[in-house]
């Protein structure tokens, strides 16, 4: 319920743009505002869950990437190849 309200506020009231808002607005244009609110609410839930598990902070832009710890799954090294570390 509250995530649905937060999604509605993000899409209609917040003047600052983010990747999440841009994605939601494209979805709203294509499928309608109600379905976009549900989709953005779900995506907010996923983001909040990852922030809770990883202990990371929300970034408005994609430019700054949060620190990836050892147990955060595969990541690309400097050559662009996947790291093969296993999770503990």
N, C-alpha and C positions, 0 to 999 in steps of 0.2 A: 504494500500500500504506500509506504513512505518513499520507496524507490521510484514508484510510478509518479508520485508528486514531484520528486526531485528531477526526474527526467522531463516532466512537463515544464518545470521552471527553467531548466537548462535550455530547452528548445525555444521557449517563448519569452523569457524575461532577462536572462543573463546576456549582457551586451558583448562580453569577451568571447572570442572565438577560440575553439580548440578542435582537435581532430575528432573528438567524440561528438561535439555539436555539429560539425560539418557533415559527419557521417549520418547523424540523425536527421539533419535537414534534407539531405539527399533522399533518405528513406521516406521522409514525410512527403516530399514532393512526388515520389513515385507511388507510394502505397497508402498515404493518408497519415494524419497526425496521430491518431489513436494507436495505430500499429507501430508507428515510429517511437512513441512513448514507451510502449511495452518492450520493444527491442532495446532502446537506450537504457531502460530500467534493468534489464537482464545484463547488459554489458557493464553497467555500473556495479551490479552485484558481483560479477566476475572480477572487476578491477579491485573492488574493496576486499574481496576474499584473498586475492594475490597480495595486496598490500598488507593484509593481516598476517598471512603466512610468511612472507619474505621480510616484513618489517620495513618496506620501502615507503617513500613519499610520492604523492601524485605529482607528475610533471605536466604542465599545460601543453608543452610542445614536445614533439618527438626528437628534437635536437639533443637534449640532455638525457642520456640513458643512465638509469640508476646502477649502482655497483651490483655486479652479479657475483654472489658468493660461490663457494666450491660446490655446494649441494643444490644449485639452482638449475641443473640440467645442462644439455649441450649448448655450447656457444661457439662462435667462430673465432679462430685465432687471427693473427696478423695477415696470414696468407689467404684467408677466406675459407679455410677448411674447417669442418666440424671437429670439435674437441671430443675425444672418445672417453672422457672420464665417466665413471659410473657413480651413481648415487649411493650414499652410505645408508 
